[in-house]
Amino acid sequence: MRPNICIITPKKYPVPAVKGGAVEGLVENLIEQNEIYGLADITVISVYDSDAEDKAKKLKKSRVVFVPRKKPDWLTENRGMNFINNFWVLHYAKTFIAQQYIRRVIKVIREEIKRNKKEFDHYIVEDGEYGIYWKLSKFVGKQNISIHLHGETVGNRALRDWFSNYICVSNFIGRRLIESGFVPTNKVYVVNNGITTSCVKEISREDRIAGRKEYGIGDDDIAIFFWGRIIPEKGVLELINAFRMAEKRNSRLRLLIAGGANFANSEKLTPYEKEVYELSNGVDEITMLGYVSHDEIYRMLNMFDMAVLPTLTNESASLSMIEASCAGMPLITTGTGGMPEYISDADQPFVFWSPNFIEDLSDRILEVASDKTIKKKAWNKREDYKRKYNIERYYREYISLVEGFSNGS
């Protein structure tokens, strides 16, 4: 019998991922694979969005139930209340006051159980905002709820007391989780991320030239590509400074930066984004693209010459780095967190944090720009990465693991 799974997604962005979001994109990929293979009955609980609702209506083997955000939510989600709740989570393993959004999540779960006339076999909370799920854990029972962690998380009483299993995107995340002693080792599992590798397609030389021209890139230019959130942890300012140093030594270099601080919701610039735009302002060789849809990102991966993703934090399992490797792009990144598990240093030598990080990054850009063998090596390895990180493998591992949870194994 197919497992009946309920996936609760973060409350900031909807599923389907019409507003972007890495976690939301992974969940959307899961339900798209379920439309093909149907290994489970999947119900996704998502924050409401009209465009996402329209897209979800096309699903036949999965269901998305939307929970509205309401203006009074700020009473339990403002900075002061978040501080108090986080304190209670760490010291008492429960929140001081339950968020109204979670109360509505529980309400729609009750309605779904009544509609289906059967309980869910297991619940999965996606991502690390675990501090708001105490009421949900109490409602469904700790033995029936697990958490899927996509970022570095230190184990604590709340994680121990609210969840029965812990799915991590890398061994690095798993190690960090169990270091504190709160989370038992035998309840930590790793499922490596996957992407829709079929979208990373080779294009003709004519289409490549035409596509580059759309973005003001000449055939002889060397296009450097960054895509992701424009936040300090991603090292965007460091990239721009490194690029400006490198461009003085190679005038063919061009830099394109795609993304915003809050994906498709990035209408108002954050202070950090303002710094990024100010630093790039007036530099003809730098193009700020703003938020770009994922479909267009996949097209751009085949048009540009190298990816530079200089993260300044312990990256758990960057989808962007996987995408670049599957596209056969030379990748310049930092070997932090879980990334050495995904990308071999022998394939794509890392740039490591140091007082000379910007200078080292600039030198690495120049090296990749001038050495054609690096491009050839990355291109030759692309099929290996596609086989290893395709979304079907991710889907089957995920469903198999959760089915085991629901069976008590």
C-alpha positions in Angstrom: 0.0 0.0 0.0 1.3 3.5 -0.9 2.2 5.6 2.1 -0.1 8.6 2.8 2.4 11.5 3.5 1.7 15.0 4.6 4.5 17.6 3.9 4.4 20.9 5.7 6.4 23.6 3.9 7.9 26.8 5.2 5.3 29.6 5.6 7.2 32.3 3.6 6.9 31.0 0.0 4.3 28.8 -1.7 4.4 25.4 -3.4 4.3 25.1 -6.4 7.4 27.4 -6.2 5.9 30.2 -8.3 7.8 32.8 -6.1 11.1 30.8 -6.0 12.7 29.3 -3.0 15.1 26.3 -2.9 13.1 24.2 -0.5 9.9 25.0 -2.2 11.4 24.0 -5.5 12.5 20.7 -4.1 9.0 19.9 -2.8 7.5 20.9 -6.2 10.0 18.5 -7.9 8.9 15.8 -5.5 5.2 16.1 -6.4 6.0 16.4 -10.1 7.9 13.1 -9.8 4.9 11.7 -7.9 2.7 12.6 -10.9 4.9 10.3 -13.0 5.6 7.4 -10.6 2.9 7.6 -8.0 4.8 5.9 -5.2 2.9 7.8 -2.5 -0.2 9.8 -1.7 1.2 13.2 -1.0 -0.6 16.2 0.5 1.4 19.4 0.7 0.5 22.1 3.2 1.6 25.5 1.7 1.1 29.1 2.4 -1.6 30.6 0.1 -0.7 32.1 -3.3 -3.2 32.5 -6.1 -0.7 31.6 -8.9 0.5 28.6 -6.9 -3.2 27.5 -6.4 -3.8 27.7 -10.2 -0.8 25.6 -10.9 -1.6 23.0 -8.2 -5.1 22.4 -9.8 -3.3 20.4 -12.6 -2.1 17.8 -10.1 -3.7 14.4 -10.2 -1.7 12.2 -7.8 -0.8 14.8 -5.2 -2.7 17.5 -3.5 -1.7 21.0 -2.2 -3.8 22.5 0.5 -3.3 26.2 1.0 -3.2 28.1 4.4 -3.8 31.8 4.3 -1.6 34.4 6.1 -3.6 37.0 7.9 -2.7 40.5 9.1 -3.1 39.7 12.8 -0.3 37.1 12.5 2.2 39.8 13.3 1.0 39.7 16.9 2.6 36.3 17.4 5.4 36.8 14.8 6.9 40.2 15.6 10.5 40.6 16.6 9.8 40.7 20.4 7.6 37.7 20.4 10.0 35.7 18.2 12.8 36.4 20.7 10.6 35.2 23.6 9.5 32.1 21.6 13.1 31.2 20.6 14.1 31.5 24.3 11.4 29.2 25.3 12.2 26.7 22.5 15.8 26.4 23.7 15.1 26.3 27.4 11.7 24.7 27.7 11.3 22.8 24.4 8.1 24.6 23.5 6.9 28.0 22.4 5.6 30.6 24.8 2.6 31.2 22.5 1.7 29.2 19.4 1.6 31.2 16.1 -1.8 31.7 14.6 -0.5 30.3 11.3 0.3 26.9 12.9 -3.2 26.8 14.4 -4.6 27.2 10.9 -2.2 24.4 9.6 -3.6 22.1 12.3 -7.1 23.0 11.3 -6.6 22.2 7.6 -4.9 18.9 8.6 -8.0 18.0 10.6 -10.2 18.8 7.6 -8.0 16.7 5.3 -8.2 13.7 7.6 -12.0 14.1 7.7 -12.2 14.5 4.0 -10.1 11.5 3.3 -11.6 9.4 6.1 -8.1 8.2 7.1 -5.1 9.5 9.0 -1.8 10.4 7.4 0.9 7.7 7.8 3.6 10.3 8.5 4.2 14.1 8.5 7.4 15.8 7.3 8.2 19.4 8.2 10.4 20.9 5.6 13.3 23.2 6.6 14.7 24.5 9.9 12.0 26.8 11.3 11.2 24.1 13.8 10.5 26.5 16.6 6.9 27.0 15.5 5.9 23.3 15.3 5.4 22.4 19.0 1.6 22.4 18.7 1.7 20.4 15.5 3.9 17.7 17.1 1.6 17.5 20.1 -1.4 17.2 17.8 -0.1 14.4 15.5 2.3 12.7 18.0 6.0 12.8 18.0 6.3 9.3 16.6 4.4 10.4 13.5 6.4 13.5 12.6 9.9 14.0 11.2 11.9 17.0 10.0 13.9 17.6 6.8 16.8 19.9 7.5 18.3 21.9 4.6 20.6 24.1 6.6 23.2 23.9 9.4 21.3 23.2 12.7 22.6 22.5 16.2 20.7 19.8 18.1 18.6 20.9 21.1 15.8 19.8 23.4 13.1 21.0 21.0 14.3 18.9 18.1 14.7 15.9 20.4 11.3 16.3 21.9 9.2 17.2 18.9 10.5 15.0 16.1 11.1 11.3 15.7 13.5 11.3 12.7 15.8 13.8 11.0 16.5 13.9 7.3 19.6 15.9 6.3 20.8 17.1 2.9 24.4 16.2 3.7 26.5 14.3 6.3 27.8 17.7 7.4 24.3 18.7 8.6 23.9 15.3 10.3 27.2 15.7 12.2 26.3 19.2 13.3 22.9 17.9 14.5 24.2 15.1 16.7 27.3 17.0 18.1 25.2 18.4 21.0 24.1 15.0 22.2 20.4 15.8 22.0 19.6 13.9 18.8 20.3 10.2 18.6 22.6 9.1 15.8 20.4 6.3 14.7 17.6 8.7 13.9 19.6 10.9 11.5 19.4 10.1 7.8 20.9 11.7 4.7 19.2 12.1 1.3 21.4 14.1 -1.1 19.6 16.9 -3.0 18.6 16.4 -6.6 17.7 18.6 -9.6 15.6 18.2 -12.7 18.7 17.4 -14.8 16.6 17.1 -18.0 16.2 20.9 -17.9 20.0 21.3 -18.2 20.1 20.8 -21.9 22.9 21.4 -24.4 22.0 24.2 -26.9 23.3 24.9 -30.4 26.0 27.4 -31.0 23.5 29.6 -32.8 21.1 29.6 -29.9 24.0 30.3 -27.5 25.2 33.3 -29.5 21.6 34.6 -29.7 21.0 34.1 -26.0 24.2 35.8 -25.0 23.3 38.8 -27.3 20.0 39.2 -25.3 22.2 39.9 -22.2 24.7 42.1 -24.0 27.4 39.4 -24.1 29.6 39.1 -27.2 30.8 35.9 -28.6 34.3 36.6 -27.5 33.4 37.8 -24.0 33.9 35.6 -21.0 30.6 35.6 -19.1 30.8 35.0 -15.3 27.5 34.0 -13.7 26.2 34.3 -10.2 22.6 33.3 -9.3 21.1 33.0 -5.9 19.9 35.2 -3.0 21.5 38.6 -2.7 22.5 38.3 1.0 25.8 38.7 2.9 26.2 34.9 3.3 26.5 34.4 -0.5 29.5 36.7 -0.8 28.1 38.9 -3.6 30.1 42.0 -2.5 33.3 39.9 -2.4 32.5 38.6 -5.9 32.1 42.1 -7.3 35.4 43.3 -5.7 37.2 40.2 -7.0 35.7 40.7 -10.5 36.8 44.3 -10.7 40.3 43.3 -9.8 40.3 40.6 -12.4 38.7 42.7 -15.1 41.6 45.1 -15.0 43.8 42.2 -16.1 41.4 40.7 -18.6 39.1 43.2 -20.4 37.0 40.4 -21.9 35.4 39.5 -18.5 31.7 40.2 -17.9 29.7 39.5 -14.7 26.0 38.8 -14.6 24.2 38.6 -11.2 20.7 37.1 -11.0 18.6 37.0 -7.8 17.2 39.0 -5.0 17.2 38.8 -1.2 13.7 37.3 -1.2 13.4 35.5 -4.5 10.4 36.7 -6.5 9.2 38.8 -3.5 12.3 41.0 -3.8 10.4 44.2 -4.6 12.1 46.5 -2.1 15.9 46.4 -1.8 17.5 45.4 1.5 20.4 47.5 2.8 22.8 44.8 1.6 21.2 44.8 -1.9 21.6 48.5 -2.0 25.4 48.1 -1.3 25.6 45.5 -4.1 23.9 47.8 -6.6 25.9 50.8 -5.5 29.2 48.9 -5.9 28.2 47.7 -9.4 26.7 51.0 -10.5 28.5 52.6 -13.4 30.5 49.4 -14.1 29.6 48.6 -17.7 31.0 45.0 -17.4 28.5 44.1 -14.5 24.8 43.4 -15.2 22.4 43.2 -12.3 19.4 41.1 -13.5 17.2 41.0 -10.5 15.0 37.9 -9.9 15.1 35.4 -12.8 12.8 32.4 -13.1 14.3 29.0 -12.7 13.5 28.0 -16.3 15.5 31.0 -17.6 18.3 30.1 -15.2 18.6 26.7 -16.8 18.8 28.3 -20.2 21.5 30.7 -19.0 23.6 27.9 -17.7 24.3 26.8 -21.2 25.1 30.3 -22.5 27.7 31.6 -20.0 31.3 30.5 -19.4 31.7 30.0 -15.7 29.8 30.0 -12.4 31.2 31.8 -9.4 29.3 31.1 -6.1 31.6 32.4 -3.3 29.5 31.4 -0.2 30.8 32.8 3.1 28.9 30.4 5.3 28.8 26.6 5.7 26.8 25.7 2.6 24.8 22.6 3.3 24.1 21.4 -0.2 23.8 24.3 -2.7 21.4 23.5 -5.6 23.1 26.2 -7.7 26.5 24.4 -7.4 24.8 21.1 -8.4 23.1 22.9 -11.4 26.4 24.3 -12.6 28.2 21.0 -12.4 25.3 19.2 -14.2 25.5 21.9 -16.9 29.2 21.3 -17.4 30.2 24.8 -16.3 33.5 25.5 -14.6 32.6 26.3 -11.0 34.4 28.6 -8.6 33.2 28.1 -5.0 34.3 27.6 -1.4 34.6 24.1 -0.1 32.6 24.7 3.0 29.9 22.7 4.9 28.5 19.9 2.9 29.7 20.9 -0.5 32.8 18.7 -0.6 30.4 15.8 -0.4 28.7 17.0 -3.6 31.5 18.6 -5.7 34.9 17.0 -5.8 37.9 19.3 -5.2 39.7 17.4 -7.9 37.0 18.4 -10.4 36.4 22.0 -9.3 39.3 23.2 -7.0 37.9 25.3 -4.1 38.8 28.8 -3.0 39.1 28.8 0.8 38.4 31.6 3.2 41.4 33.6 4.2 42.5 37.2 4.7 43.3 37.2 1.0 40.0 35.7 -0.1 39.1 38.4 -2.6 42.6 38.3 -4.2 42.5 34.5 -4.3 39.0 34.6 -5.9 40.2 37.1 -8.5 43.2 34.9 -9.4 41.0 31.9 -9.7 38.6 33.8 -12.1 41.6 34.7 -14.3 42.9 31.1 -14.2 39.5 29.6 -15.3 39.1 32.3 -18.0 42.5 31.6 -19.5 42.7 27.7 -19.2 40.5 25.9 -21.8 41.3 22.5 -20.2 39.3 23.5 -17.1 36.2 24.1 -19.2 36.7 20.8 -21.0 37.1 18.9 -17.8 33.9 20.4 -16.3 32.1 19.5 -19.6 33.3 15.9 -19.6 32.1 15.4 -15.9 28.6 16.7 -16.4 27.0 13.3 -17.2 28.5 11.9 -14.0 26.9 14.7 -11.9 23.5 14.3 -13.8 23.4 10.6 -12.9 24.3 11.2 -9.3 22.0 14.1 -8.6 18.9 13.6 -10.8 15.5 14.3 -9.3 14.1 10.7 -9.8 16.9 9.3 -7.5 16.0 12.0 -4.9 12.3 11.2 -5.1 12.7 7.5 -4.7 15.1 7.8 -1.8 12.9 10.3 -0.1 9.7 8.3 -0.5 11.4 5.0 0.6 12.8 6.6 3.7 9.4 8.2 4.7 7.7 4.9 4.0 10.1 3.3 6.5 9.2 5.9 9.1 5.5 5.2 8.7 6.1 1.5 9.1 8.1 2.1 12.3 11.4 0.9 10.8 
